[in-house]
Amino acid sequence: MQTELPELKYNADGLIPCIVQDVETREVLMMAWMNAESLALTLERGETVFWSRSRQELWHKGATSGNTQKVVELRYDCDADTLLALVHPAGPACHTGATSCFFRTLAKFE
């Protein structure tokens, strides 16, 4: 595991978006925010830990539901301002019970 972190660019609130993707199906499961502490905990535990903006607290995905996300790989984009977590999900990612939080269509183009 990489021990030295790159210079990630957090926003003014000290947060960075993290896109979560199923490593096997490549389906985008969710997007959540991380701060430096939740990122460090994710790297330490090997499971996703986020920062809840609404509750203003750390959030270990699946701690209460059992729908944890085992991290296989953690990437960052070319601008170092977005993370991508490739995971093995232990259940649905969405609090609604849907596999992915992205189950609603805004527009379709053919």
Secondary structure, 3 states (H helix, E strand, C coil): CCCCCCCCCCCCCCCEEEEEEECCCCCEEEEEEECHHHHHHHHHHCECEEEECCCCEEEECCCCCCCCEEEEEEEECCCCCCEEEEEEECCCCCCCCCCCCCCCCCCCCC
